[in-house]
Amino acid sequence: MRQRSWVILAIGLLVSSGGLRPHEGGRRNLKPTKAQADLNQARKQMDLAKKKLGAQGRYACCVKPSCDLCAQVAGSCACALNVAKGLGACGECYGGWQAGRGALKGVDRKSVKLLPAEKQGAPSTAPPPAELQLARDALLDAKRALAGERRFFCCIRGGCNQCAHEKDCPCGSDLASAAPAPQSRAAVASTTQRKGVCGDCLDGWHSGHGAFRGIELAEVQLALMDSMDAPLYASGTSLMPGAAPMDMWQRRLGPWNLMVHGVLFAVQSNQSGPRGRDKFFSANWFMPMLSRRLGPGTLTLRSMLSLEPATVTKRRYPLLFQTGETAYGIPIISGQHPHDFVMELGASYNLPLGERASLHFYGGPRGEPALGPTAFPHRASASENPMAVLSHHYQDSTHISSNVVTAGATWGRVTLEFSGFHGHEPDEKRWGLESGGIDSFSTRLAVSPSPRWTGQFSAGRINNREATHPVRDTFRLSSSLMYARPLAAGHWASTLVWGRNHDLEFTQPPTLGLGPLVQAAAPADHPGPIRHIVRVPTRIPGQIYNTFLAESTLFLANRHWIWGRAENADRDSLVLFEEAPFVRLVEEQRFARVQAYTAGYARELPRLVPWVSTALGGQFTYFGTPEKLRPVYGNHPVGVQVFLRLRLSSATTSQQSTPEAR
């Protein structure tokens, strides 16, 4: 019944959704630019100028955040008054209204028309603030620098300001792109299919400042942007740096924006030592998402699927010193379980509140609560490593949780979230969905001081977490720092993570359903039946485990991947044993700390399909084995993996990855 309710909710959201957000300049180009200092200066002076104009009653905008265009062109803004009268708004405000950023109550965005900025000035005899001219001068210098870097191709004389602040202007090249032209000018105006332009350029064309000949005014339309103007979420509501790469395949489906992330590794893994095992398997996941406007905010329907229940045979793949979850009812030791077929199924809603604040809501029958860093499958710093982290069940294992509900608020660069979820880990039936009430809770504080940096600290109580100890609860703490830096032909991404599990003390009852298991594990000559681990309720002390991780991935010349990972993780006493039924009777205690050091390289291959990135690579892992585990694992066990990787990407990325494009 609970699963059916979630499906009904998702269908209801699909039916009731509103329009899609327009381009408004598109997503910012986050590669370094020499224009950055001038852009910062222009932003600072423009904000000061608008503040002074507002204090003088000469700046009344109709969208949030307020437009810059009217100040640049007319030295004042009367968009709010003109929209209220039904006259229209400037191009930048017009785009904002179509995006749902309108700030006037009772005004339907569909009723807002375009009134060029040169007609938006508020009558006044007072001179404009000096900061306004300083902003114009700084922005002009920035546009010159961007043009010199071949990232500013505008379609109006003087260049648009909106795209300049995004450090990239494709309006000229987009507007020039067209289907094969018919013979007559009338046919051109009616049938030519051109990409749109930003709000500033739309305003400029209607003011007579278009820079191209042979293009009719009717052909110039507001463009639709490629992605929603929302925080850069990886999975659930975990934030990544805004500069992190986001490979995806995108299509427009009417008013919906379809985005599909996906990766598949075909891996041959070999590990040495007495416990080392070899295996061929595939790690993979696919993440289809649909986004559109709903009222004043953005609705995103999210899902994430994996075929690992089929491509990881025998319910795990080899990974020395790894523990967590079960296979065939037995705790997995030196192995990693596959992900569930349904890794995520939910919806999120992002609601902007003014220029600096927003609220977001997230939930679904399967999702990720606000606890821990971005999970390892989604981190740019781990994008080419096909193996799980040893610290998975101490840092980010809740990325697959049942019945998740999250609410959060963002103010400027700070986000605070609270989640409720079902704490029990997924069972071995990887093709289905588990049910269970919300019994666990978490909170996370995330800070993004710049597009390149994101940090988080989170805490949560995960109740009844493990199948092997269903009455034991865990209190988890996590802290992480992520860094992403775009390069001229690639990127560099790094992550630091600390995770701490405090398995709380609990009372173990004498009836845990382990009687048959204990009896089967007992020696044949045992004098009588063994029914339980304990014959009376027994207090089991708590245990504390700490884990540390550092990883980094460098993508060079759009061809070469180089990465590394270092882990230092506490292990419990299960690592002493082989996988066997009697292991369920072992009461885990913190036993030793192990290390794992990985280095890898992969080479991008020529694309046979424009929207699929392919790489061939390999990696080597050295395991630091403590003295007391060497008789079991050997002195210096190592692991080697070779793999073929396929990743969904955009055709644009494919073109940018060729030497000719560079």
Secondary structure, DSSP 8 states (H G I E B T S, - for coil): -HHHHHHHHHHHHHHH-----B-TT-S---S--TTHHHHHHHHHHHHHHHHHHHHTT-B--SBSS--SHHHHHHSSB-HHHHHHTTS-B-HHHHHHHHTT-B-STT--GGG--B--GGG------S---HHHHHHHHHHHHHHHHHHHTT-B--SBTT--HHHHHTT-B-HHHHHH--S---SSHHHHHHH-----B-HHHHHHHHTT-B--SS--GGG--B-B-SS-SS--BSSTT-B--TTS----EEEEETTEEEEEEEEEEEEEEEE-STT---EEEEEEEEEEEEEEEETTEEEEEEEEE--HHHHSGGG-EEEEEEEEEEETTEEEEEEE----SEEEEEEEEEEEETTTEEEEEEEEEEE--S-SSS-GGG-GGGTT--S--TTHHHHTGGGSEEEEEEEEEEETTEEEEEEEEE-S---S-TTS-------EEEEEEEEEEETTEEEEEEEEEETT--SSSTT--EEEEEEEEEEEEEETTEEEEEEEEEEEEEE--EEE-S-SS-HHHHHHHS-TT-SS----S-SS-EEE--EEEEEEEEEEEEEETTTEEEEEEEEEEEEEGGGGS-S-GGGGG----EEEEEEEEEEEEEEE---SSTTEEEEEEEEEEEEE--GGGHHHH-SS-EEEEEEEEEEE--HHHHHHTSTTT-
